[in-house]
């Protein structure tokens, strides 16, 4: 089965499994797990931040950022197509008590800095306090597009003018850095806090990392404990994360090439529309143009040909390339689409 539903389906490499078995362990809640400490130091170094915190998931990392930057009743400016709003179980409201100030997401995954500035509430008791701006890179539902450093700097200027923090949901931030050909620290420089995922393109089995200042991470550690995220001998997970950072970031270019190869192959087929120009990283969106088919029925047909993709809208499928997909798998997938559409 060729599984293109998400890069979350990646399995840990043999090197990760060996590192997990051999990991030096301690109690991380006491700050005594040497492998967790090593991962957090390396993550902070790579992103150019003072400190980092291992968390169970990107959702937890984003929620901790909200809990740390804001208080119940405060407001976060966030895009209407963001992962935080749509795919994190309503935690912003239900757990953090933070009100989303929703603004339009542009086609390239950005929020217009002028629109952000206009969304900041006046300092008056009638209004919720504007506390932070939430961005996303790469942007999941905007074709996996990365946010460029120049754009981040413009948002930073708006934040500074209005006394706001900036949080970057960088679940696939290493994909963004690979696509733009810049150090990942350049993409994180203008954010006060950043999450990135170990268990997507980097192929570790579990975990994300939340990075920021030492003061921010100290407060975030309290929030993590409050959420039940204080793990003990977590070095068995951190060991895989260290191997991921050491061995998996450079190969993301292959995933991007496979995504483009898939889009080019699908572009030639009738009954679907797939524009290779929309492929920026490892995410490919396919529009189902045949009115006699739905994304769900086409996905079911593809599964009969040993290919799994994700229905992601009324007329849309999503395919995500990752470390367990090679060029032969891509060619087989194009053929499966051709057979399913026949």
C-alpha positions in Angstrom: 0.0 0.0 0.0 1.3 3.4 -1.0 0.1 5.7 1.8 0.0 9.4 0.8 -2.6 10.6 3.2 0.0 12.5 5.3 3.6 12.5 6.3 2.5 11.6 9.8 2.4 7.9 8.6 6.2 7.8 8.4 7.8 5.0 10.5 11.0 5.5 12.5 14.2 4.5 10.7 16.4 1.6 11.9 18.9 4.2 13.3 16.0 5.8 15.3 14.9 2.4 16.7 18.5 1.6 17.7 18.9 5.0 19.4 15.7 4.5 21.3 16.9 1.2 22.7 20.2 2.6 23.7 19.1 6.0 25.0 20.4 7.3 28.3 17.3 8.0 30.5 16.3 10.0 33.5 13.2 11.8 34.9 12.4 14.6 32.5 10.0 16.4 34.9 13.0 16.8 37.2 15.0 17.9 34.2 17.2 14.8 34.5 16.7 13.0 31.2 20.0 13.6 29.4 18.6 12.6 26.0 15.6 15.0 26.2 18.0 17.8 27.4 20.3 17.1 24.4 17.3 17.2 21.9 16.0 20.5 23.4 19.5 22.1 23.2 19.9 21.0 19.6 16.5 22.1 18.6 17.0 25.6 20.2 20.4 25.9 18.5 19.0 25.0 15.1 16.2 27.5 15.4 18.4 30.3 16.9 16.4 30.4 20.1 17.5 30.3 23.8 15.6 27.2 24.8 13.2 24.5 23.7 10.6 22.1 25.1 9.7 18.6 24.0 6.0 18.1 23.7 3.8 15.2 22.6 2.4 16.9 19.5 2.2 20.1 17.5 -1.3 20.7 18.8 0.1 20.6 22.4 2.9 22.9 21.4 0.6 25.5 19.8 -1.7 25.3 22.8 1.2 25.8 25.2 2.2 28.9 23.2 -1.3 30.3 23.6 -1.4 29.6 27.3 2.0 31.2 27.8 1.5 34.3 25.6 -2.1 35.1 26.6 -4.6 34.8 29.4 -8.3 33.7 29.3 -10.3 36.4 27.6 -7.4 37.6 25.5 -7.4 37.5 21.8 -5.1 35.9 19.1 -5.1 37.2 15.5 -5.2 34.1 13.3 -6.0 33.1 9.7 -9.3 31.7 8.8 -7.6 28.7 7.1 -5.1 27.9 9.9 -4.5 24.5 11.4 -4.9 26.0 14.9 -8.5 27.1 14.1 -9.7 24.1 12.2 -7.7 21.0 13.3 -6.8 21.3 17.0 -10.1 20.3 18.6 -11.1 23.9 19.6 -8.3 23.9 22.3 -7.7 27.7 21.8 -11.2 28.3 23.2 -11.9 25.3 25.3 -8.6 25.1 27.2 -6.6 28.3 26.7 -9.8 30.5 26.9 -8.3 32.6 24.1 -10.6 34.2 21.6 -9.6 33.9 18.0 -9.7 37.2 16.0 -10.0 35.6 12.6 -8.8 37.3 9.5 -8.6 36.2 5.9 -5.7 33.9 4.8 -4.2 34.9 1.5 -3.7 32.3 -1.3 0.0 32.2 -0.4 -0.7 31.4 3.3 0.1 34.8 4.5 -2.0 37.2 6.6 -1.9 40.7 5.1 0.1 42.8 7.6 -2.2 45.8 7.1 -5.2 43.5 7.9 -3.4 42.3 11.0 -2.8 45.8 12.1 -6.4 46.7 11.6 -7.5 43.7 13.6 -5.7 44.8 16.8 -8.2 45.9 19.4 -8.1 49.4 21.0 -7.1 49.3 24.6 -10.6 49.7 26.1 -12.4 47.6 28.6 -15.1 46.7 26.1 -12.7 44.7 24.0 -10.7 41.6 24.5 -7.0 42.3 24.7 -5.0 41.6 21.5 -2.0 39.5 22.6 -0.5 37.6 19.7 -0.4 36.9 16.0 -0.4 33.2 14.9 1.2 32.2 11.6 1.7 28.9 9.9 4.6 27.6 7.7 4.4 25.6 5.6 0.7 26.3 5.3 -1.2 23.0 5.3 -4.3 24.0 3.3 -2.5 26.6 1.1 -0.6 24.1 -1.0 2.2 23.7 1.6 3.6 27.1 0.8 6.4 28.4 3.0 6.5 31.9 4.6 9.5 33.9 3.5 11.8 35.8 5.9 10.9 39.1 4.4 7.3 38.5 5.1 8.0 37.4 8.7 9.9 40.7 9.2 6.9 42.7 8.1 4.7 40.9 10.6 7.3 41.4 13.3 7.2 45.1 12.6 3.4 45.1 13.1 3.7 43.1 16.3 6.3 45.5 17.7 4.2 48.5 16.9 1.3 47.0 18.8 3.0 45.2 21.6 2.0 41.7 20.4 3.9 38.4 20.4 4.3 36.3 17.3 3.8 32.5 17.4 4.7 30.4 14.3 3.1 27.0 13.8 6.1 25.5 12.0 5.0 21.9 11.9 6.8 21.5 8.6 9.3 24.3 9.1 12.2 22.2 7.8 10.3 21.7 4.6 9.9 25.5 4.4 13.7 26.0 4.9 14.5 23.3 2.3 12.1 24.9 -0.3 13.5 28.4 0.2 17.1 27.3 0.5 17.7 29.2 3.7 18.7 28.2 7.3 15.7 27.2 9.4 16.8 29.8 12.0 16.1 32.6 9.4 12.5 31.5 9.3 12.2 31.5 13.0 14.1 34.7 13.8 11.1 37.1 13.8 8.8 34.8 15.9 8.7 34.8 19.7 7.8 31.2 19.7 8.0 28.4 17.1 6.8 24.8 17.0 8.1 22.2 14.7 7.1 18.5 14.3 9.5 15.6 14.6 6.9 13.0 13.4 6.0 14.3 10.0 8.7 14.7 7.3 11.4 14.0 9.9 10.0 10.5 10.5 10.4 10.3 14.3 7.5 8.3 15.9 6.3 10.9 18.4 6.8 14.5 19.3 7.1 18.2 18.5 9.4 20.9 19.9 8.4 24.3 21.1 11.2 26.9 21.0 11.5 30.4 22.3 13.3 32.5 25.0 14.4 30.8 28.2 11.7 32.7 30.1 9.0 31.7 27.6 10.0 28.0 27.8 10.1 28.0 31.6 6.5 29.2 31.6 5.7 26.8 28.8 7.0 23.9 31.0 4.4 24.8 33.6 1.7 24.8 31.0 2.9 21.4 29.7 2.6 19.9 33.1 -0.9 21.4 33.6 -1.9 19.7 30.3 -0.6 16.3 31.5 2.4 16.5 29.2 5.1 16.0 31.8 6.6 12.8 30.6 9.2 10.9 32.7 11.8 8.8 30.9 11.0 10.6 27.6 14.5 10.0 26.3 13.2 7.0 24.4 11.3 9.4 22.2 13.9 12.2 22.3 16.5 9.8 21.0 14.5 9.3 17.8 14.1 13.1 17.5 17.9 13.6 17.7 18.4 11.2 14.9 15.7 12.9 12.9 17.5 16.2 13.2 20.8 14.7 12.3 19.8 12.6 9.4 16.4 13.5 8.0 16.4 17.3 7.3 18.7 17.2 4.3 16.7 14.5 2.5 13.4 16.6 2.5 14.4 17.8 -1.0 13.6 14.3 -2.3 10.1 14.6 -0.9 9.6 17.9 -2.7 10.9 16.4 -6.0 8.5 13.4 -5.6 5.6 15.8 -5.0 6.4 17.7 -8.2 6.8 14.5 -10.1 3.3 13.4 -8.9 1.7 16.7 -9.8 3.2 16.6 -13.3 2.0 13.0 -13.8 -1.5 13.8 -12.6 -1.7 17.0 -14.6 -2.1 15.0 -17.8 -5.1 13.0 -16.6 -8.8 13.8 -17.4 -11.3 13.9 -14.6 -9.0 15.6 -12.2 -7.0 18.9 -12.1 -3.6 19.2 -10.6 -1.4 22.2 -11.2 2.3 21.5 -10.8 2.9 25.3 -10.2 1.0 25.0 -7.0 3.4 22.5 -5.5 5.9 24.2 -3.2 7.0 21.5 -0.8 5.6 18.0 -0.2 1.9 18.6 -0.3 -0.2 18.1 -3.5 -3.8 19.0 -3.8 -5.9 17.3 -6.5 -9.3 18.8 -7.6 -11.9 16.2 -8.7 -13.4 17.7 -11.8 -15.5 14.7 -13.0 -19.0 15.5 -11.7 -19.9 11.8 -11.5 -17.2 11.2 -8.8 -16.6 12.6 -5.3 -13.3 12.8 -3.5 -14.4 10.0 -1.2 -15.5 7.6 -4.1 -12.2 8.3 -6.0 -10.2 7.7 -2.8 -12.0 4.4 -2.3 -11.3 3.4 -5.9 -7.6 4.3 -5.4 -7.4 2.2 -2.3 -8.5 -0.8 -4.5 -5.3 0.0 -6.5 -3.2 0.1 -3.3 -2.9 3.8 -3.1 -4.3 5.9 -0.1 -5.0 9.6 -0.4 -7.0 11.9 1.8 -10.4 13.5 0.9 -9.9 17.1 2.1 -12.8 19.1 0.8 -16.0 18.9 -1.2 -14.1 18.4 -4.5 -10.5 18.0 -3.3 -8.0 15.2 -2.5 -4.6 15.6 -0.7 -1.5 13.6 -1.2 1.7 14.2 0.9 5.0 12.7 0.0 7.4 11.5 2.7 10.4 9.4 3.5 8.7 6.1 2.7 7.8 7.2 -0.8 10.2 6.8 -3.7 10.0 7.7 -7.4 8.6 4.2 -8.3 5.8 4.7 -5.8 5.0 8.0 -7.5 4.8 6.4 -10.9 2.6 3.6 -9.5 0.3 6.3 -8.0 -0.1 8.1 -11.3 -1.0 4.8 -12.9 -3.5 4.0 -10.1 -5.2 7.4 -10.8 -5.3 6.6 -14.5 -6.9 3.2 -13.8 -9.3 4.5 -11.2 -10.5 7.3 -13.5 -10.9 5.0 -16.6 
